[in-house]
Amino acid sequence: MTALPLQVRGVQKRYAARVILAGVDLEVGPGELVVLRGPNGTGKSTLLGCVCGQIVPDEGTIAIAGSDLRAAPMEARRALRALAQEVEVPPGITGREWLAFCADVFGAPAPGGTGDPQLDEVLDQLATTYSVGLRRRLAFLGLCVGTPRLFVLDEPFAGVDVDGRRAMLERLGADLRAGAGALIAAHDHELGELASLGP
């Protein structure tokens, strides 16, 4: 039996007397997209931070593709593809070099292109010259190399135009159909687009 992309059991997180997460249980299955909704301050980013290993929960367990994040962090992170709200591409490298770096990190062959015509036109230009939306698309495509099991995306469409969102959704949909899962924090107005990825 294939392990689930994500299993969260009893995760709690407190800051002093303030409880942010109170015993969260969550599963993301193969091909499944789970969207976190709610106003700022409701714990969405804290939960995503716990799943990505950036925040250590006070209690509970998190397993990514069957690997416990605390007991086997490298194995868990090998299956994880995380995109934060703020995307920074290192200065001095081209889009193509960024994709090659991502491929090296994830132990995969470097892609010859992105399948995104707008990005492919500028792959050999410095990535820091791209617009915010184009840098975000590049960062997302860098996560798609190899065999991702779980995508964790924090407001992935911020600053991305309609065509860019469509391209990102098409690629994410392909990975979901291949058996990956996705946990996304999104705004209500994006739910219609995300619903297109459903079964």
Secondary structure in CASP SS format (residue, H / E / C, confidence):
PFRMAT SS
TARGET T0000
AUTHOR 0000-0000-0000
METHOD secondary structure of the structure
MODEL  1
M C 1.00
T C 1.00
A C 1.00
L C 1.00
P C 1.00
L E 1.00
Q E 1.00
V E 1.00
R E 1.00
G E 1.00
V E 1.00
Q E 1.00
K E 1.00
R E 1.00
Y E 1.00
A C 1.00
A C 1.00
R E 1.00
V E 1.00
I E 1.00
L E 1.00
A E 1.00
G E 1.00
V E 1.00
D E 1.00
L E 1.00
E E 1.00
V E 1.00
G C 1.00
P C 1.00
G C 1.00
E C 1.00
L E 1.00
V E 1.00
V E 1.00
L E 1.00
R C 1.00
G C 1.00
P C 1.00
N C 1.00
G C 1.00
T C 1.00
G C 1.00
K H 1.00
S H 1.00
T H 1.00
L H 1.00
L H 1.00
G H 1.00
C H 1.00
V H 1.00
C H 1.00
G C 1.00
Q C 1.00
I C 1.00
V C 1.00
P C 1.00
D C 1.00
E E 1.00
G E 1.00
T E 1.00
I E 1.00
A E 1.00
I E 1.00
A C 1.00
G C 1.00
S E 1.00
D E 1.00
L C 1.00
R C 1.00
A C 1.00
A C 1.00
P H 1.00
M H 1.00
E H 1.00
A H 1.00
R H 1.00
R H 1.00
A H 1.00
L E 1.00
R E 1.00
A E 1.00
L E 1.00
A C 1.00
Q C 1.00
E C 1.00
V C 1.00
E C 1.00
V C 1.00
P C 1.00
P C 1.00
G C 1.00
I C 1.00
T E 1.00
G H 1.00
R H 1.00
E H 1.00
W H 1.00
L H 1.00
A H 1.00
F H 1.00
C H 1.00
A H 1.00
D H 1.00
V H 1.00
F C 1.00
G C 1.00
A C 1.00
P C 1.00
A C 1.00
P C 1.00
G C 1.00
G C 1.00
T C 1.00
G C 1.00
D C 1.00
P H 1.00
Q H 1.00
L H 1.00
D H 1.00
E C 1.00
V C 1.00
L C 1.00
D C 1.00
Q C 1.00
L E 1.00
A H 1.00
T H 1.00
T H 1.00
Y C 1.00
S C 1.00
V H 1.00
G H 1.00
L H 1.00
R H 1.00
R H 1.00
R H 1.00
L H 1.00
A H 1.00
F H 1.00
L H 1.00
G H 1.00
L H 1.00
C C 1.00
V C 1.00
G C 1.00
T C 1.00
P C 1.00
R C 1.00
L E 1.00
F E 1.00
V E 1.00
L E 1.00
D E 1.00
E C 1.00
P C 1.00
F C 1.00
A C 1.00
G C 1.00
V C 1.00
D C 1.00
V H 1.00
D H 1.00
G H 1.00
R H 1.00
R H 1.00
A H 1.00
M H 1.00
L H 1.00
E H 1.00
R H 1.00
L H 1.00
G H 1.00
A H 1.00
D H 1.00
L H 1.00
R H 1.00
A C 1.00
G C 1.00
A C 1.00
G E 1.00
A E 1.00
L E 1.00
I E 1.00
A E 1.00
A C 1.00
H C 1.00
D H 1.00
H H 1.00
E H 1.00
L H 1.00
G H 1.00
E H 1.00
L H 1.00
A H 1.00
S C 1.00
L C 1.00
G C 1.00
P C 1.00
END
